[in-house]
Amino acid sequence: MKKNDLVQLLSPLAGRQDIPDDVRQIVGNAIAVANSPLDYDLVIYRIVVTVLGAAVLVTVIGGIYLARKADPNIKLPDGIVAIGSAAVGALAGLLAPSPKSTGG
């Protein structure tokens, strides 16, 4: 059975009011996980990782360039530091493995 077939079978259950709320929530979560773009479109994931990696590299290289070539009294702009930090954090979030629930 394909994921799409499973989603089609579970979709009507997510809106029914005659099943318990916890079961309806589990079904809704299963549908949301099955419809995750990372499951069926790795191109988006690769593009995001590439752009974030490029942002990190450009920020680091640009910061080094400014530190070496610019006037010693000029401080690296806070915006450049913020962009680099955000890109590193986003890359870490994308590349770190997701925690698995132990079922307990």
MMTF fields as JSON, N, C-alpha, C and O atoms, coordinates in Angstrom:
{
  "mmtfVersion": "1.0.0",
  "mmtfProducer": "UNKNOWN",
  "numBonds": 415,
  "numAtoms": 416,
  "numGroups": 104,
  "numChains": 1,
  "numModels": 1,
  "chainsPerModel": [1],
  "groupsPerChain": [104],
  "chainIdList": ["A"],
  "bondAtomList": [4, 2, 8, 6, 12, 10, 16, 14, 20, 18, 24, 22, 28, 26, 32, 30, 36, 34, 40, 38, 44, 42, 48, 46, 52, 50, 56, 54, 60, 58, 64, 62, 68, 66, 72, 70, 76, 74, 80, 78, 84, 82, 88, 86, 92, 90, 96, 94, 100, 98, 104, 102, 108, 106, 112, 110, 116, 114, 120, 118, 124, 122, 128, 126, 132, 130, 136, 134, 140, 138, 144, 142, 148, 146, 152, 150, 156, 154, 160, 158, 164, 162, 168, 166, 172, 170, 176, 174, 180, 178, 184, 182, 188, 186, 192, 190, 196, 194, 200, 198, 204, 202, 208, 206, 212, 210, 216, 214, 220, 218, 224, 222, 228, 226, 232, 230, 236, 234, 240, 238, 244, 242, 248, 246, 252, 250, 256, 254, 260, 258, 264, 262, 268, 266, 272, 270, 276, 274, 280, 278, 284, 282, 288, 286, 292, 290, 296, 294, 300, 298, 304, 302, 308, 306, 312, 310, 316, 314, 320, 318, 324, 322, 328, 326, 332, 330, 336, 334, 340, 338, 344, 342, 348, 346, 352, 350, 356, 354, 360, 358, 364, 362, 368, 366, 372, 370, 376, 374, 380, 378, 384, 382, 388, 386, 392, 390, 396, 394, 400, 398, 404, 402, 408, 406, 412, 410],
  "bondOrderList": [1, 1, 1, 1, 1, 1, 1, 1, 1, 1, 1, 1, 1, 1, 1, 1, 1, 1, 1, 1, 1, 1, 1, 1, 1, 1, 1, 1, 1, 1, 1, 1, 1, 1, 1, 1, 1, 1, 1, 1, 1, 1, 1, 1, 1, 1, 1, 1, 1, 1, 1, 1, 1, 1, 1, 1, 1, 1, 1, 1, 1, 1, 1, 1, 1, 1, 1, 1, 1, 1, 1, 1, 1, 1, 1, 1, 1, 1, 1, 1, 1, 1, 1, 1, 1, 1, 1, 1, 1, 1, 1, 1, 1, 1, 1, 1, 1, 1, 1, 1, 1, 1, 1],
  "groupList": [{"groupName": "MET", "atomNameList": ["N", "CA", "C", "O"], "elementList": ["N", "C", "C", "O"], "formalChargeList": [0, 0, 0, 0], "bondAtomList": [1, 0, 2, 1, 3, 2], "bondOrderList": [1, 1, 2], "singleLetterCode": "M", "chemCompType": "L-PEPTIDE LINKING"}, {"groupName": "LYS", "atomNameList": ["N", "CA", "C", "O"], "elementList": ["N", "C", "C", "O"], "formalChargeList": [0, 0, 0, 0], "bondAtomList": [1, 0, 2, 1, 3, 2], "bondOrderList": [1, 1, 2], "singleLetterCode": "K", "chemCompType": "L-PEPTIDE LINKING"}, {"groupName": "ASN", "atomNameList": ["N", "CA", "C", "O"], "elementList": ["N", "C", "C", "O"], "formalChargeList": [0, 0, 0, 0], "bondAtomList": [1, 0, 2, 1, 3, 2], "bondOrderList": [1, 1, 2], "singleLetterCode": "N", "chemCompType": "L-PEPTIDE LINKING"}, {"groupName": "ASP", "atomNameList": ["N", "CA", "C", "O"], "elementList": ["N", "C", "C", "O"], "formalChargeList": [0, 0, 0, 0], "bondAtomList": [1, 0, 2, 1, 3, 2], "bondOrderList": [1, 1, 2], "singleLetterCode": "D", "chemCompType": "L-PEPTIDE LINKING"}, {"groupName": "LEU", "atomNameList": ["N", "CA", "C", "O"], "elementList": ["N", "C", "C", "O"], "formalChargeList": [0, 0, 0, 0], "bondAtomList": [1, 0, 2, 1, 3, 2], "bondOrderList": [1, 1, 2], "singleLetterCode": "L", "chemCompType": "L-PEPTIDE LINKING"}, {"groupName": "VAL", "atomNameList": ["N", "CA", "C", "O"], "elementList": ["N", "C", "C", "O"], "formalChargeList": [0, 0, 0, 0], "bondAtomList": [1, 0, 2, 1, 3, 2], "bondOrderList": [1, 1, 2], "singleLetterCode": "V", "chemCompType": "L-PEPTIDE LINKING"}, {"groupName": "GLN", "atomNameList": ["N", "CA", "C", "O"], "elementList": ["N", "C", "C", "O"], "formalChargeList": [0, 0, 0, 0], "bondAtomList": [1, 0, 2, 1, 3, 2], "bondOrderList": [1, 1, 2], "singleLetterCode": "Q", "chemCompType": "L-PEPTIDE LINKING"}, {"groupName": "SER", "atomNameList": ["N", "CA", "C", "O"], "elementList": ["N", "C", "C", "O"], "formalChargeList": [0, 0, 0, 0], "bondAtomList": [1, 0, 2, 1, 3, 2], "bondOrderList": [1, 1, 2], "singleLetterCode": "S", "chemCompType": "L-PEPTIDE LINKING"}, {"groupName": "PRO", "atomNameList": ["N", "CA", "C", "O"], "elementList": ["N", "C", "C", "O"], "formalChargeList": [0, 0, 0, 0], "bondAtomList": [1, 0, 2, 1, 3, 2], "bondOrderList": [1, 1, 2], "singleLetterCode": "P", "chemCompType": "L-PEPTIDE LINKING"}, {"groupName": "ALA", "atomNameList": ["N", "CA", "C", "O"], "elementList": ["N", "C", "C", "O"], "formalChargeList": [0, 0, 0, 0], "bondAtomList": [1, 0, 2, 1, 3, 2], "bondOrderList": [1, 1, 2], "singleLetterCode": "A", "chemCompType": "L-PEPTIDE LINKING"}, {"groupName": "GLY", "atomNameList": ["N", "CA", "C", "O"], "elementList": ["N", "C", "C", "O"], "formalChargeList": [0, 0, 0, 0], "bondAtomList": [1, 0, 2, 1, 3, 2], "bondOrderList": [1, 1, 2], "singleLetterCode": "G", "chemCompType": "PEPTIDE LINKING"}, {"groupName": "ARG", "atomNameList": ["N", "CA", "C", "O"], "elementList": ["N", "C", "C", "O"], "formalChargeList": [0, 0, 0, 0], "bondAtomList": [1, 0, 2, 1, 3, 2], "bondOrderList": [1, 1, 2], "singleLetterCode": "R", "chemCompType": "L-PEPTIDE LINKING"}, {"groupName": "ILE", "atomNameList": ["N", "CA", "C", "O"], "elementList": ["N", "C", "C", "O"], "formalChargeList": [0, 0, 0, 0], "bondAtomList": [1, 0, 2, 1, 3, 2], "bondOrderList": [1, 1, 2], "singleLetterCode": "I", "chemCompType": "L-PEPTIDE LINKING"}, {"groupName": "TYR", "atomNameList": ["N", "CA", "C", "O"], "elementList": ["N", "C", "C", "O"], "formalChargeList": [0, 0, 0, 0], "bondAtomList": [1, 0, 2, 1, 3, 2], "bondOrderList": [1, 1, 2], "singleLetterCode": "Y", "chemCompType": "L-PEPTIDE LINKING"}, {"groupName": "THR", "atomNameList": ["N", "CA", "C", "O"], "elementList": ["N", "C", "C", "O"], "formalChargeList": [0, 0, 0, 0], "bondAtomList": [1, 0, 2, 1, 3, 2], "bondOrderList": [1, 1, 2], "singleLetterCode": "T", "chemCompType": "L-PEPTIDE LINKING"}],
  "groupTypeList": [0, 1, 1, 2, 3, 4, 5, 6, 4, 4, 7, 8, 4, 9, 10, 11, 6, 3, 12, 8, 3, 3, 5, 11, 6, 12, 5, 10, 2, 9, 12, 9, 5, 9, 2, 7, 8, 4, 3, 13, 3, 4, 5, 12, 13, 11, 12, 5, 5, 14, 5, 4, 10, 9, 9, 5, 4, 5, 14, 5, 12, 10, 10, 12, 13, 4, 9, 11, 1, 9, 3, 8, 2, 12, 1, 4, 8, 3, 10, 12, 5, 9, 12, 10, 7, 9, 9, 5, 10, 9, 4, 9, 10, 4, 4, 9, 8, 7, 8, 1, 7, 14, 10, 10],
  "groupIdList": [1, 2, 3, 4, 5, 6, 7, 8, 9, 10, 11, 12, 13, 14, 15, 16, 17, 18, 19, 20, 21, 22, 23, 24, 25, 26, 27, 28, 29, 30, 31, 32, 33, 34, 35, 36, 37, 38, 39, 40, 41, 42, 43, 44, 45, 46, 47, 48, 49, 50, 51, 52, 53, 54, 55, 56, 57, 58, 59, 60, 61, 62, 63, 64, 65, 66, 67, 68, 69, 70, 71, 72, 73, 74, 75, 76, 77, 78, 79, 80, 81, 82, 83, 84, 85, 86, 87, 88, 89, 90, 91, 92, 93, 94, 95, 96, 97, 98, 99, 100, 101, 102, 103, 104],
  "secStructList": [7, 7, 2, 2, 2, 2, 2, 2, 2, 2, 2, 2, 2, 2, 6, 7, 1, 1, 1, 7, 2, 2, 2, 2, 2, 2, 2, 2, 2, 2, 2, 2, 2, 2, 6, 7, 2, 2, 2, 2, 7, 2, 2, 2, 2, 2, 2, 2, 2, 2, 2, 2, 2, 2, 2, 2, 2, 2, 2, 2, 2, 2, 2, 2, 2, 2, 2, 2, 2, 1, 7, 6, 6, 7, 7, 7, 7, 2, 2, 2, 2, 2, 2, 2, 2, 2, 2, 2, 2, 2, 2, 2, 2, 2, 2, 1, 7, 7, 7, 7, 7, 7, 7, 7],
  "xCoordList": [0.847, 0.0, 0.892, 1.833, 0.605, 1.365, 0.895, -0.196, 1.754, 1.396, 0.157, -0.689, 0.055, -1.107, -2.394, -3.416, -2.341, -3.528, -3.895, -5.071, -2.891, -3.131, -3.726, -4.643, -3.206, -3.737, -5.187, -6.016, -5.501, -6.885, -7.816, -8.97, -7.327, -8.158, -8.353, -9.426, -7.322, -7.396, -8.055, -8.57, -8.049, -8.578, -10.02, -10.309, -10.937, -12.306, -12.409, -13.301, -11.502, -11.558, -11.166, -11.64, -10.323, -9.837, -10.946, -10.844, -12.004, -13.085, -14.291, -15.227, -14.296, -15.462, -15.527, -14.508, -16.744, -16.957, -17.323, -17.363, -17.589, -18.02, -16.86, -17.093, -15.642, -14.491, -13.837, -13.959, -13.15, -12.539, -11.531, -10.91, -11.394, -10.497, -9.05, -8.348, -8.599, -7.207, -6.941, -5.867, -7.911, -7.757, -7.78, -7.002, -8.674, -8.764, -7.465, -7.02, -6.861, -5.593, -4.478, -3.646, -4.441, -3.421, -3.562, -2.566, -4.785, -5.027, -4.591, -3.968, -4.918, -4.505, -2.999, -2.455, -2.313, -0.849, -0.266, 0.717, -0.864, -0.373, -0.53, 0.344, -1.628, -1.842, -0.832, -0.283, -0.587, 0.362, 1.774, 2.497, 2.17, 3.501, 3.607, 4.641, 2.563, 2.581, 2.639, 3.125, 2.147, 2.14, 3.339, 3.341, 4.355, 5.536, 6.278, 6.525, 6.639, 7.346, 8.673, 9.119, 9.312, 10.595, 10.443, 11.411, 9.233, 9.009, 8.966, 9.361, 8.494, 8.306, 9.087, 9.116, 9.715, 10.428, 11.757, 11.842, 12.785, 14.102, 14.79, 15.775, 14.286, 14.887, 14.751, 15.69, 13.613, 13.401, 14.416, 15.039, 14.579, 15.52, 16.935, 17.654, 17.34, 18.692, 18.908, 19.984, 17.898, 18.011, 18.16, 18.994, 17.365, 17.428, 18.788, 19.383, 19.282, 20.583, 21.686, 22.606, 21.602, 22.605, 22.609, 23.671, 21.439, 21.35, 21.838, 22.552, 21.458, 21.919, 23.437, 24.116, 23.955, 25.399, 26.132, 27.174, 25.59, 26.198, 26.153, 27.106, 25.044, 24.945, 26.002, 26.602, 26.226, 27.257, 28.632, 29.407, 28.936, 30.248, 30.477, 31.546, 29.485, 29.626, 29.798, 30.588, 29.067, 29.192, 30.579, 31.194, 31.064, 32.384, 33.479, 34.354, 33.431, 34.457, 34.384, 35.416, 33.177, 33.013, 33.5, 34.115, 33.228, 33.701, 35.214, 35.817, 35.829, 37.293, 37.866, 38.843, 37.25, 37.72, 37.628, 38.574, 36.491, 36.332, 37.297, 37.798, 37.561, 38.476, 39.912, 40.672, 40.29, 41.673, 41.909, 42.975, 40.942, 41.143, 40.621, 41.104, 39.671, 39.037, 39.862, 40.841, 39.435, 40.052, 39.943, 38.873, 41.007, 40.962, 39.936, 39.541, 39.514, 38.529, 37.096, 36.177, 36.899, 35.549, 35.198, 35.951, 34.053, 33.573, 32.697, 31.988, 32.739, 31.887, 30.423, 30.032, 29.611, 28.213, 27.451, 27.652, 26.584, 25.806, 24.88, 24.587, 24.418, 23.535, 24.218, 23.599, 25.498, 26.247, 26.407, 26.256, 26.709, 26.839, 25.502, 25.47, 24.407, 23.083, 22.707, 22.169, 22.987, 22.672, 23.467, 22.918, 24.752, 25.581, 25.126, 25.074, 24.799, 24.346, 23.019, 22.837, 22.105, 20.818, 20.973, 20.302, 21.849, 22.063, 22.688, 22.305, 23.641, 24.248, 23.204, 23.156, 22.382, 21.329, 20.315, 19.882, 19.936, 18.98, 19.578, 18.895, 20.843, 21.514, 21.586, 21.355, 21.902, 21.957, 20.592, 20.497, 19.54, 18.194, 17.784, 17.08, 18.223, 17.867, 18.688, 18.178, 19.941, 20.833, 20.88, 21.309, 20.454, 20.442, 19.319, 18.242, 19.562, 18.504, 17.351, 17.565, 16.142, 14.975, 14.942, 15.29, 14.532, 14.457, 13.338, 12.26, 13.61, 12.612, 11.941, 12.607, 10.636, 9.937, 10.132, 10.149, 10.279, 10.523, 9.228, 9.245, 8.128, 6.835, 6.485, 5.542, 7.213, 6.95, 6.366, 6.075],
  "yCoordList": [-1.173, 0.0, 1.236, 1.325, 2.17, 3.413, 4.4, 4.274, 5.389, 6.408, 7.186, 7.525, 7.466, 8.215, 7.445, 8.028, 6.127, 5.308, 5.339, 5.42, 5.273, 5.32, 6.663, 6.712, 7.74, 9.071, 9.179, 9.748, 8.646, 8.69, 7.895, 8.278, 6.787, 5.99, 6.668, 6.576, 7.34, 7.949, 9.328, 9.756, 10.018, 11.388, 11.516, 12.443, 10.629, 10.775, 10.593, 11.157, 9.809, 9.586, 10.827, 11.023, 11.654, 12.833, 13.821, 14.566, 13.855, 14.804, 14.239, 14.981, 12.965, 12.351, 12.723, 12.795, 12.957, 13.347, 12.167, 12.312, 11.006, 9.854, 8.989, 7.952, 9.385, 8.653, 9.492, 10.717, 8.868, 9.623, 10.664, 10.506, 11.717, 12.812, 12.365, 12.812, 11.483, 11.062, 10.253, 10.363, 9.441, 8.668, 9.611, 9.451, 10.587, 11.547, 12.351, 12.666, 12.679, 13.412, 12.543, 13.039, 11.272, 10.36, 10.224, 10.237, 10.096, 9.988, 11.271, 11.22, 12.423, 13.696, 13.837, 14.334, 13.403, 13.452, 12.521, 12.865, 11.345, 10.396, 10.98, 10.802, 11.668, 12.291, 13.41, 13.551, 14.211, 15.318, 14.809, 15.384, 13.744, 13.177, 12.577, 12.712, 11.923, 11.3, 12.347, 12.067, 13.546, 14.598, 15.528, 16.594, 15.147, 15.987, 16.122, 15.114, 17.332, 17.506, 16.776, 16.402, 16.566, 15.866, 14.405, 13.772, 13.861, 12.467, 12.275, 11.223, 13.273, 13.068, 14.046, 13.883, 15.05, 16.021, 16.38, 17.342, 15.605, 15.86, 17.057, 17.563, 17.517, 18.664, 19.91, 20.7, 20.093, 21.244, 21.203, 22.217, 20.048, 19.877, 20.216, 20.922, 19.723, 19.975, 21.451, 21.99, 22.101, 23.524, 24.341, 25.243, 24.028, 24.769, 24.582, 25.546, 23.34, 23.079, 23.801, 24.354, 23.799, 24.474, 25.98, 26.584, 26.577, 28.03, 28.409, 29.399, 27.63, 27.933, 27.741, 28.532, 26.701, 26.489, 27.622, 28.076, 28.077, 29.204, 30.467, 31.246, 30.672, 31.851, 31.799, 32.818, 30.613, 30.471, 30.777, 31.527, 30.195, 30.404, 31.865, 32.416, 32.485, 33.887, 34.774, 35.718, 34.472, 35.265, 35.125, 36.116, 33.9, 33.676, 34.293, 34.997, 34.03, 34.571, 36.093, 36.763, 36.641, 38.098, 38.719, 39.785, 38.057, 38.567, 38.559, 39.513, 37.487, 37.422, 38.494, 39.16, 38.657, 39.692, 41.08, 41.864, 41.375, 42.691, 42.887, 43.992, 41.839, 41.959, 42.189, 42.877, 41.631, 41.753, 42.978, 43.589, 43.345, 44.423, 45.771, 46.804, 45.788, 47.048, 47.77, 47.248, 48.949, 49.764, 49.023, 48.506, 48.96, 48.224, 48.77, 48.063, 49.989, 50.576, 50.201, 50.467, 49.578, 49.207, 47.849, 46.883, 47.798, 46.568, 45.816, 46.436, 44.488, 43.67, 43.962, 43.889, 44.292, 44.641, 43.505, 42.329, 43.884, 42.892, 42.094, 40.932, 42.705, 41.998, 40.813, 39.771, 40.973, 39.871, 38.729, 37.559, 39.074, 38.049, 37.336, 36.117, 38.087, 37.499, 36.561, 35.479, 36.97, 36.115, 34.815, 33.734, 34.925, 33.726, 32.808, 31.592, 33.37, 32.567, 31.881, 30.709, 32.598, 32.005, 30.889, 29.861, 31.084, 30.049, 28.802, 27.689, 28.965, 27.807, 27.07, 25.84, 27.809, 27.184, 26.437, 25.343, 27.023, 26.358, 25.095, 24.077, 25.155, 23.962, 22.866, 21.695, 23.236, 22.243, 21.601, 20.394, 22.405, 21.866, 20.934, 19.95, 21.242, 20.392, 19.118, 18.069, 19.199, 18.057, 17.131, 15.984, 17.603, 16.751, 15.728, 16.05, 14.505, 13.492, 13.825, 14.357, 13.512, 13.756, 12.764, 11.597, 13.211, 12.269, 11.261, 11.603, 10.05, 8.981, 8.775, 8.747, 8.635, 8.374, 6.912, 6.03, 6.667, 5.306, 4.563, 3.382, 5.248, 4.593, 4.438, 3.718, 5.09, 4.931, 6.127, 6.177],
  "zCoordList": [0.0, 0.0, 0.0, 0.789, -0.866, -0.965, 0.098, 0.654, 0.362, 1.346, 0.914, 1.741, -0.378, -0.864, -0.619, -0.256, -0.82, -0.564, 0.916, 1.27, 1.768, 3.204, 3.624, 4.444, 3.064, 3.379, 2.924, 3.636, 1.76, 1.271, 2.163, 2.353, 2.717, 3.612, 4.973, 5.569, 5.452, 6.781, 6.786, 7.819, 5.669, 5.621, 6.112, 6.868, 5.72, 6.234, 7.75, 8.382, 8.334, 9.776, 10.562, 11.681, 10.003, 10.724, 11.027, 12.002, 10.224, 10.438, 11.154, 11.454, 11.433, 12.079, 13.548, 14.235, 14.016, 15.405, 16.302, 17.524, 15.713, 16.513, 17.004, 17.623, 16.746, 17.273, 18.361, 18.344, 19.302, 20.411, 19.912, 18.861, 20.692, 20.308, 20.166, 19.259, 21.057, 20.968, 19.701, 19.109, 19.283, 18.044, 16.841, 15.901, 16.88, 15.781, 15.666, 14.562, 16.807, 16.798, 16.23, 15.471, 16.575, 16.047, 14.537, 13.813, 14.067, 12.624, 11.923, 10.862, 12.513, 11.921, 11.87, 10.884, 12.926, 12.932, 11.877, 11.221, 11.712, 10.703, 9.304, 8.455, 9.063, 7.751, 7.533, 6.44, 8.577, 8.447, 8.184, 7.37, 8.859, 8.645, 7.255, 6.6, 6.801, 5.477, 4.37, 3.275, 4.651, 3.637, 3.738, 3.123, 4.499, 4.654, 3.328, 2.665, 2.924, 1.653, 1.59, 0.505, 2.731, 2.717, 2.324, 1.904, 2.457, 2.078, 0.569, 0.066, -0.151, -1.576, -2.448, -3.668, -1.859, -2.679, -2.024, -1.261, -2.326, -1.762, -2.403, -1.865, -3.548, -4.221, -3.346, -3.252, -2.715, -1.831, -0.694, -0.377, -0.089, 1.019, 0.573, 1.279, -0.584, -1.089, -1.4, -1.142, -1.949, -2.27, -0.982, -0.911, 0.017, 1.281, 1.944, 2.424, 1.974, 2.585, 1.802, 2.404, 0.482, -0.336, -0.096, 0.057, -0.063, 0.148, 1.546, 1.707, 2.549, 3.907, 4.028, 4.682, 3.403, 3.414, 2.718, 3.19, 1.599, 0.89, 1.744, 1.753, 2.466, 3.345, 4.444, 4.784, 4.994, 6.028, 5.445, 6.038, 4.282, 3.675, 3.292, 3.552, 2.683, 2.282, 3.511, 3.496, 4.563, 5.788, 6.402, 6.795, 6.482, 7.088, 6.221, 6.727, 4.925, 4.024, 3.982, 4.004, 3.921, 3.927, 5.222, 5.212, 6.335, 7.622, 7.712, 8.205, 7.237, 7.23, 6.313, 6.657, 5.14, 4.205, 4.827, 4.758, 5.429, 6.046, 7.204, 7.413, 7.948, 9.08, 8.621, 9.302, 7.489, 7.026, 6.157, 6.232, 5.343, 4.366, 4.83, 4.367, 5.71, 6.09, 7.152, 7.686, 7.421, 8.464, 9.802, 10.122, 10.578, 11.846, 12.843, 13.77, 12.665, 13.575, 13.224, 13.998, 12.051, 11.631, 12.235, 12.112, 12.881, 13.503, 12.507, 11.714, 12.542, 11.682, 12.012, 13.177, 11.007, 11.282, 11.968, 11.668, 12.884, 13.626, 12.715, 12.996, 11.629, 10.699, 10.042, 9.829, 9.721, 9.105, 10.104, 9.752, 11.337, 12.373, 12.591, 12.762, 12.586, 12.796, 11.65, 11.884, 10.418, 9.27, 9.335, 9.126, 9.623, 9.728, 10.845, 10.665, 11.989, 13.124, 12.822, 13.15, 12.208, 11.866, 10.841, 10.935, 9.868, 8.854, 9.461, 9.102, 10.371, 11.041, 11.883, 11.876, 12.596, 13.404, 12.557, 12.919, 11.434, 10.546, 9.941, 9.827, 9.553, 9.025, 10.079, 9.776, 11.303, 12.372, 12.589, 12.808, 12.527, 12.691, 11.561, 11.787, 10.346, 9.202, 9.135, 8.74, 9.514, 9.334, 10.554, 10.433, 11.71, 12.905, 12.777, 12.275, 13.224, 13.136, 14.076, 15.166, 13.656, 14.473, 15.629, 15.451, 16.797, 17.922, 17.692, 17.206, 18.04, 17.906, 19.264, 20.299, 19.247, 20.507, 20.892, 20.034, 22.186, 22.66, 22.958, 23.305, 22.825, 23.021, 24.488, 24.815, 25.379, 26.806, 27.359, 28.554]
}
